[in-house]
Amino acid sequence: MSLGNARTAYTQTQNLGGNPRSTEARALMEAARRLSDARQMVEQDLEGYRTALRLNWRLWTIIQCDVASPENPLPPELKANIISLSIFVDRQTLGALSEPSSAKLNVLIDINRNIAAGLMARPEAAAGAAAEQKAVAGGSVAV
C-alpha cells in the first residue's frame, strides 16, 4: 500500500463515524500489542519481529503525514512535537531492524501506550488536570 493510499484509508476510517482520537488510540495500542508480542519471540520469530516493527513504522509515517498536512488543525507547536517524536520513532525503528533485540522495542511500546492513553483521556478532563496543575504550581489551591 502506498503512503497516499494509506492516508486515504486512514481518512476514510475516520469518516465512518468513529471518533478520530479513539481510532488513533486503538491503532497505537494494537501496534504496541504486536511489538510486545514480538519482543517475547524475537529469537524464535525474527520475521514476526520485523513485521511488527514495520507496522508500527507505517502507522507513525501515516501520523507524520497527517500532522504535516496543511489541513491539519493542530497548533503549530503540537505539530512540531509530534513530528519530532515520529522522527525519534523512525530512528529507533531503524536501529531495532538493523540490530534485532527485544530491549529495543521497549521505548516504542512505551511511546505508543502513552500517546494512546493521552488520546483516550477526555479532552475536558485533560484541560481540568492542566488547570489544576497550574493552580498548584502558582500556589493558589484552596484546601
C-alpha positions in Angstrom: 0.0 0.0 0.0 1.4 3.4 -1.0 1.6 6.2 1.5 -1.1 8.1 -0.4 -3.4 5.0 -0.2 -2.6 4.5 3.4 -3.5 8.1 4.2 -6.7 7.8 2.2 -7.7 4.6 4.1 -6.9 6.4 7.4 -9.1 9.4 6.4 -11.9 7.1 5.2 -11.8 5.2 8.5 -12.1 8.5 10.4 -15.1 9.4 8.3 -17.0 6.2 9.2 -18.4 7.9 12.2 -15.8 6.9 14.7 -14.0 9.3 16.9 -10.6 10.0 15.3 -8.9 10.2 18.7 -10.3 6.7 19.6 -9.3 5.3 16.2 -5.7 6.6 16.6 -5.6 5.3 20.2 -6.7 1.9 19.1 -4.2 1.8 16.3 -1.4 2.7 18.6 -2.5 0.2 21.2 -2.7 -2.6 18.6 0.8 -1.7 17.3 2.1 -1.7 20.9 0.5 -5.1 21.4 2.1 -6.5 18.3 5.5 -5.1 19.4 5.1 -6.6 22.8 4.3 -10.0 21.3 7.3 -9.7 19.0 9.5 -8.7 22.0 8.7 -12.1 23.6 9.5 -14.0 20.4 12.4 -12.2 18.8 14.8 -15.2 19.0 12.2 -17.6 17.6 10.4 -15.4 15.1 12.6 -12.8 13.6 10.2 -12.2 10.7 7.3 -11.6 13.1 9.6 -9.1 14.9 10.3 -7.3 11.7 6.7 -7.3 10.7 5.6 -5.7 14.0 8.3 -3.0 13.6 7.2 -2.3 10.0 3.6 -2.0 11.0 4.5 0.5 13.8 6.7 2.4 11.4 3.9 2.6 8.9 1.5 3.8 11.5 3.9 6.6 12.6 4.6 7.5 8.9 0.8 8.0 8.5 0.6 10.1 11.6 3.6 12.2 10.5 2.0 12.7 7.0 -1.3 13.7 8.6 0.3 16.1 11.0 2.4 17.7 8.3 -0.7 18.3 6.1 -1.8 21.9 5.8 -5.4 20.9 6.6 -4.4 19.5 10.0 -6.0 21.8 12.6 -3.4 21.1 15.4 -1.5 24.1 16.8 2.0 24.5 15.2 3.8 23.7 18.4 2.0 20.4 18.9 2.6 19.6 15.2 6.3 20.2 15.7 6.4 18.0 18.8 4.6 15.1 17.1 6.9 15.4 14.0 9.9 15.3 16.4 8.5 12.2 18.1 7.9 10.5 14.8 11.4 11.1 13.7 12.6 9.6 17.0 10.4 6.6 16.3 11.9 6.3 12.8 15.4 6.2 14.3 14.5 3.7 17.0 12.8 1.5 14.4 15.8 1.6 12.1 18.1 0.6 15.0 15.8 -2.2 16.0 15.6 -3.5 12.4 19.4 -3.4 11.9 20.3 -5.0 15.2 17.3 -7.0 16.5 16.9 -7.0 20.2 13.8 -7.3 22.4 15.1 -4.4 24.6 15.0 -2.1 21.6 11.2 -2.4 21.4 10.5 -1.2 25.0 10.7 2.5 24.1 8.5 2.1 21.1 5.9 0.2 23.1 6.0 2.9 25.9 5.6 5.7 23.4 2.6 4.1 21.7 0.9 3.3 25.1 1.5 6.7 26.5 0.2 8.5 23.4 -2.8 6.2 23.2 -3.6 6.9 26.9 -3.5 10.6 26.2 -5.8 10.2 23.2 -8.2 8.1 25.2 -8.4 10.8 28.0 -11.4 13.0 27.7 -10.2 16.5 26.5 -12.2 18.2 29.3 -10.6 16.0 31.9 -7.1 16.8 30.5 -7.8 20.5 30.4 -9.1 20.3 34.0 -6.0 18.5 35.1 -3.8 21.1 33.4 -5.6 23.9 35.1 -5.3 22.2 38.4 -1.5 21.7 37.9 -1.2 25.4 37.1 -3.1 26.4 40.2 -0.9 24.1 42.4 2.3 25.5 40.8 1.1 29.0 41.4 0.2 28.3 45.0 -3.5 29.3 44.6 -5.1 26.0 45.6 -7.6 26.3 48.5 -7.5 23.3 50.8 
